[in-house]
């Protein structure tokens, strides 16, 4: 193990729940930069510890937290997939901001990066609309592009909330969103095969109560609100144009429309004048590229990008 881990908590912006967060520092010396990881839906921060170990081995400190309704931030099982009675998506963004400030206070003037996966990539993108000057670069993984049905999805979620309540499990929306996710998987073993080609990772996911749950109706509404804002035209006008971004996904990831949605997001960034954006699509990889069968290649590619920016930031600070 290449890190020293500590666990902490703070009160969420929803004023009710305690948010668990984790700090990982390299065992072999002072961190050269800090990476904040923002996890996706139906998972939790500690699922990233294999990648975190790799980062710490290469000189990076990591800070990450469990979102509202996830991992150790969900006080009870009924709270899984639930954020707040109203505007929970704003609470998610504010909590990520709080963790960002903790990292800045703890590690001081070293380069700071943020990386978000899936739902976490949407939260990260929304955060960047206000705080892009507070990070030296962003990794956007497994993200989603524009969806013309997003307004209809929000209407369905609102109807489910009206009918069954904010904490009701929405199997209807779950099926609409994920029912076709395995469509291009040739040999289907489980309903979560679309996550990765690594069967052991899928098996662990299926057996983990902190992963294998259905979002609440209000949780889905918040997810759709995040996706809508992150892909809105106004978002592109609020993020600094010189922010370095690595946009990366698998070509077999249904969340990114098998590369098409991710590529469209990249092209929109380019058209809006963003000057330092890299697109990396992994051929055949599914949704969780950090858990894929070729994950070590993915790790190395992200490290190369981080190292390049860390060196650039260090030269600027010393120059």
C-alpha positions, -999 to 999 in steps of 0.1 A, spaced: 0 0 0 14 34 -11 -8 57 10 -17 67 45 -55 71 48 -76 91 72 -114 94 73 -133 126 84 -167 141 81 -186 174 78 -222 185 77 -236 185 42 -250 216 26 -285 200 30 -280 208 68 -290 172 78 -265 146 67 -229 140 76 -206 137 46 -177 112 49 -145 121 32 -111 105 29 -76 118 26 -48 97 11 -12 109 14 19 92 -2 39 71 22 71 80 5 72 117 10 55 150 4 28 152 -23 37 171 -55 0 177 -63 -35 170 -51 -62 151 -70 -98 154 -59 -119 124 -71 -157 128 -75 -174 94 -77 -204 84 -98 -240 72 -89 -246 40 -70 -210 36 -58 -186 53 -33 -152 68 -29 -133 37 -16 -140 18 -48 -112 40 -63 -85 29 -39 -67 8 -64 -63 39 -86 -56 60 -56 -28 37 -46 -13 42 -80 -15 80 -78 0 80 -43 29 58 -55 36 84 -81 36 113 -57 0 125 -56 -22 131 -26 -59 123 -31 -90 137 -14 -125 122 -21 -159 119 -4 -191 99 -5 -219 119 -20 -251 124 -2 -271 91 -4 -239 71 -11 -214 51 9 -207 61 44 -226 94 39 -259 74 37 -269 70 74 -294 42 66 -303 20 37 -334 41 29 -311 71 23 -292 54 -5 -300 73 -37 -316 102 -19 -301 137 -16 -326 163 -3 -363 170 -7 -356 198 -31 -326 210 -52 -305 180 -41 -283 185 -71 -272 219 -58 -263 202 -25 -241 177 -43 -222 206 -60 -218 225 -28 -205 194 -10 -178 189 -37 -169 226 -33 -165 221 5 -142 191 -1 -122 213 -26 -117 239 1 -106 213 26 -80 201 2 -67 236 -5 -64 243 32 -47 210 40 -22 209 11 -16 246 4 1 258 -27 6 227 -47 -11 220 -81 -47 208 -76 -68 188 -100 -103 174 -100 -116 143 -117 -152 132 -119 -167 100 -132 -202 95 -146 -226 114 -123 -195 127 -106 -184 141 -140 -217 160 -143 -213 174 -107 -177 184 -116 -188 201 -148 -215 220 -129 -190 230 -102 -166 243 -128 -192 268 -141 -185 288 -109 -151 276 -96 -129 267 -127 -103 292 -115 -98 272 -83 -84 241 -101 -54 235 -124 -71 209 -145 -101 186 -148 -105 150 -158 -140 143 -171 -146 105 -172 -176 85 -184 -196 116 -190 -229 121 -209 -236 144 -238 -268 162 -246 -300 143 -244 -332 157 -261 -354 137 -237 -340 154 -205 -369 177 -200 -394 148 -204 -373 128 -179 -376 156 -154 -413 157 -159 -416 120 -153 -395 123 -121 -417 151 -108 -448 130 -115 -433 101 -95 -425 124 -66 -460 138 -66 -475 103 -66 -451 83 -44 -429 108 -25 -393 121 -27 -379 89 -11 -398 64 -33 -377 41 -54 -383 48 -91 -380 15 -109 -397 32 -139 -369 57 -143 -343 31 -135 -356 10 -164 -359 39 -188 -323 51 -180 -305 17 -178 -328 -8 -194 -309 -9 -226 -274 -5 -212 -265 -41 -219 -278 -39 -255 -244 -42 -271 -229 -67 -246 -227 -100 -265 -225 -125 -236 -247 -111 -209 -241 -124 -174 -256 -98 -152 -276 -65 -155 -244 -46 -148 -221 -61 -175 -221 -27 -192 -199 -13 -164 -167 -32 -174 -154 -63 -192 -138 -74 -159 -162 -100 -146 -147 -100 -110 -154 -62 -107 -190 -67 -120 -195 -96 -95 -183 -75 -66 -205 -46 -77 -236 -69 -79 -229 -82 -44 -223 -48 -28 -254 -32 -12 -237 2 -14 -238 -2 -52 -267 -24 -61 -296 -1 -53 -322 19 -73 -322 57 -70 -351 75 -55 -374 95 -77 -360 128 -64 -325 114 -68 -332 108 -105 -347 143 -108 -314 157 -94 -294 136 -118 -314 149 -147 -309 185 -135 -272 180 -134 -271 165 -169 -293 193 -182 -271 221 -168 -238 205 -176 -248 203 -213 -266 237 -215 -253 264 -238 -249 287 -208 -224 263 -191 -198 268 -218 -198 306 -212 -190 303 -175 -159 280 -175 -125 296 -181 -115 289 -217 -79 280 -207 -88 253 -182 -69 221 -191 -93 192 -195 -89 155 -202 -122 141 -216 -120 103 -215 -144 74 -220 -148 40 -235 -162 34 -270 -185 7 -255 -199 30 -228 -237 35 -232 -236 65 -208 -215 84 -234 -236 70 -263 -207 47 -272 -183 76 -277 -207 98 -297 -219 119 -268 -184 123 -254 -171 133 -288 -199 158 -292 -191 174 -258 -155 177 -269 -164 193 -302 -186 218 -284 -157 227 -261 -135 232 -292 -162 253 -309 -166 275 -279 -129 284 -278 -116 261 -251 -78 260 -258 -65 230 -238 -88 200 -241 -77 165 -248 -101 137 -259 -91 101 -252 -115 73 -262 -106 37 -252 -115 12 -278 -139 -15 -265 -138 -1 -229 -171 1 -211 -183 26 -185 -158 23 -157 -125 28 -175 -106 28 -141 -120 -8 -136 -115 -21 -171 -94 -50 -182 -69 -25 -196 -70 -2 -166 -32 0 -162 -30 16 -196 -57 41 -185 -39 48 -153 -7 55 -172 -24 78 -196 -41 99 -169 -8 100 -150 10 113 -181 -15 141 -184 -13 150 -147 25 149 -147 26 173 -176 4 198 -159 21 194 -126 54 202 -141 39 232 -160 23 246 -128 56 241 -109 75 260 -136 50 288 -135 52 291 -97 90 291 -98 92 315 -127 
